[in-house]
């Protein structure tokens, strides 16, 4: 297996160009900067938490709206279920 010096240098140059395109040096520098890493992750966590809160609020509102529409239909099975729940809650409160 005879690899010439020129081919080896060419491969090393291609590898260096590929690493430069991936910006590995900047990423390693970012990982070594603890303060910047903590600030970035903190802000990302705040954004995720805010997004979840908004998402759950919208989802809850949609579920409540859907249940209100079901109650307006006055379905016998649903009405009986809600009446049973009300009786259970009243029974539990009287204890």
C-alpha positions as CSV (number, residue, x, y, z in Angstrom):
1,X,0.0,0.0,0.0
2,X,1.9,2.9,-1.3
3,X,0.4,6.4,-0.7
4,X,2.4,9.2,-2.1
5,X,3.1,12.3,-0.1
6,X,1.1,14.4,-2.6
7,X,-2.0,12.3,-2.3
8,X,-1.7,12.3,1.5
9,X,-1.4,16.1,1.5
10,X,-4.4,16.4,-0.8
11,X,-6.5,14.2,1.5
12,X,-5.4,16.2,4.5
13,X,-6.3,19.4,2.7
14,X,-9.8,18.0,1.7
15,X,-10.3,17.0,5.3
16,X,-9.3,20.5,6.5
17,X,-11.7,22.1,4.1
18,X,-14.5,19.7,5.1
19,X,-13.9,20.5,8.8
20,X,-13.9,24.3,8.0
21,X,-17.3,23.9,6.3
22,X,-18.7,22.1,9.3
23,X,-17.4,24.9,11.5
24,X,-16.0,22.4,14.1
25,X,-13.6,25.0,15.5
26,X,-16.4,27.4,16.3
27,X,-18.5,24.6,17.8
28,X,-15.6,23.5,20.1
29,X,-15.0,27.1,21.1
30,X,-18.7,27.4,21.9
31,X,-18.6,24.2,24.0
32,X,-15.5,25.5,25.9
33,X,-17.2,28.8,26.8
34,X,-19.3,27.7,29.8
35,X,-20.9,31.1,30.4
36,X,-22.2,31.4,26.8
37,X,-23.3,27.8,26.8
38,X,-25.3,28.3,30.0
39,X,-26.9,31.6,28.8
40,X,-27.9,30.0,25.5
41,X,-29.4,26.9,27.2
42,X,-31.2,29.1,29.7
43,X,-32.8,31.2,26.9
44,X,-33.7,28.1,25.0
45,X,-35.3,26.6,28.1
46,X,-37.4,29.8,28.6
47,X,-38.5,29.7,25.0
48,X,-39.5,26.0,25.3
49,X,-41.4,26.6,28.5
50,X,-43.2,29.6,27.1
51,X,-44.1,27.6,24.0
52,X,-45.5,24.7,26.0
53,X,-47.5,27.1,28.1
54,X,-49.1,28.7,25.1
55,X,-49.6,25.3,23.4
56,X,-51.3,23.8,26.4
57,X,-53.5,26.9,26.8
58,X,-54.6,26.7,23.2
59,X,-55.1,22.9,23.4
60,X,-57.1,23.3,26.7
61,X,-59.3,26.0,25.1
62,X,-60.0,23.7,22.1
63,X,-60.9,20.8,24.3
64,X,-63.3,23.0,26.4
65,X,-64.9,24.4,23.3
66,X,-65.4,20.9,21.9
67,X,-66.9,19.7,25.2
68,X,-69.3,22.7,25.2
69,X,-70.4,21.8,21.7
70,X,-71.0,18.2,22.8
71,X,-73.1,19.4,25.8
72,X,-75.2,21.5,23.5
73,X,-76.0,18.4,21.4
74,X,-77.6,17.0,24.6
75,X,-76.5,13.4,23.9
76,X,-78.1,10.9,26.3
77,X,-74.9,9.0,27.0
78,X,-73.0,12.2,27.6
79,X,-75.7,13.7,29.8
80,X,-75.9,10.6,31.9
81,X,-72.1,10.6,32.3
82,X,-72.0,14.2,33.4
83,X,-74.9,13.7,35.8
84,X,-73.1,10.7,37.3
85,X,-70.0,12.8,37.7
86,X,-72.0,15.6,39.5
87,X,-73.5,13.0,41.9
88,X,-70.0,11.7,42.7
89,X,-68.7,15.1,43.3
90,X,-71.6,16.1,45.5
91,X,-71.3,12.8,47.5
92,X,-67.6,13.4,47.9
93,X,-68.2,17.0,49.2
94,X,-70.8,15.8,51.7
95,X,-68.3,13.4,53.4
